[in-house]
């Protein structure tokens, strides 16, 4: 049987819309004074997902009579002074604690923190219209089916989409479901038909609770990508992340317990820009909407940054997502703080070199602290006889101060005794411990089995323009500069722009490898220090690697045989 390629050309399934709007009869409840407003209400969302609730007020209810008029309900009761009124326009807005809007297709609800953004009034003191900004909200359709899938619309996610999974070919939430090829098609035609049917079958695939999930681009992805990269738009939804639901708990509190919102940090990390979302949807087995939760989840303006994983080269984003979900480190605050700093430290736009270094240093410090590598014992740097002299001197000093503390206590000077006791304790142990950023980074690299510090220390020792200074000491000096709000002084002998840039790029790459290894990733990535596109493994740096490969200029001779 012959076949027309038109019969197997993928057609977009236009089930998703970023133009979300709700309408219905609304009710807004207030705390002090207690009361409510009712009337036709519209909830609209801007491109960033920020909602505006606009109510045309028809009914005002309150537990107290207003001296001036209904407009008083929008402002907090104030303590009376003299014979004046207990409220004033321009004072604190009355707290709106709940909004509910019931429409033909569903109900919108918001509670918690709801900001009153403005109002229109009619004389003498009537309320005509009020606008609100809820921080969190949810929408549920009338008589919903059981939810089966979750959908996260991704903002600013720019990547390649290369994979396919047979089980996802005709998933109800695919943007481009794969057309079926009839069994009657001849073998001669089937090959061409399969190529045509799968020309849009490009996904990023990950495992979520032992079932396949996927990320797929919107139909006009290329146009959206161009508008972001050319600066015509600050933020755009350009892809959808879809997974299967494995919980019936669909409240905000429950979602925070089981939903992997922090995957957005992983996507930001691999793409080099802040990937966010403004809502999450839950849909039934046929793709029908059940519920939406609206909240800002890391939405920021698009900026270019270092792409850690290029999907067309490394094919690793899905693998990293899967590994992250099963990693014991995923979700821990220390890791996600480091991820956020890493993205900012790798930015290519609008960030000073000092800011980049500062973000990377803060990330490395946090990791060193988590792994208890943030302090060093200064006595370890001394000979045994010298260390013994220091310990004995500190012990004697502590003993003398503690005797003074006991004398103060016997004289009834308890506060003075307490201070002296604390000083005695610190004198005995505190002075031998210290935090040094450069040494902390060296120890952190060693903890993960990366030989970078040894390689670059050798290079620094052999480079005349650096005056033989140690790499770890240079790291600490640069950290001290940015910590105190200073700028790098490239006029100083031995410290040039290229040197600081090389250090910054190297730290970004080392931190990237630490994160990938912590999450159990075994694929390849794009090193920050590479001058061309490559597919390096996490352990690509060996003790024999020349420092020039880590970005340090003219460093071939630093290789260790």
BELDAFEN-V527262 format. One record per helix or strand of 3 or more residues. SS is the DSSP state (alpha for helix, beta for strand). FROM is the first residue (numbers start at 1). TO is the last residue. If there is no record, write none. Layout:
SS_FROM_TO / SS_FROM_TO
//
This chain:
alpha_5_8 / beta_21_30 / beta_35_45 / beta_51_56 / beta_59_62 / alpha_70_74 / beta_96_102 / beta_106_122 / beta_126_134 / beta_137_141 / beta_149_155 / alpha_166_168 / alpha_187_197 / beta_203_208 / beta_211_217 / alpha_221_229 / beta_237_244 / alpha_252_258 / alpha_263_271 / beta_276_283 / beta_289_297 / alpha_311_314 / alpha_317_326 / alpha_333_345 / alpha_353_370 / alpha_378_381 / alpha_384_410 / alpha_414_432 / alpha_437_447 / alpha_452_462 / alpha_464_466 / alpha_471_483 / alpha_497_518 / alpha_547_550 / alpha_556_558
//
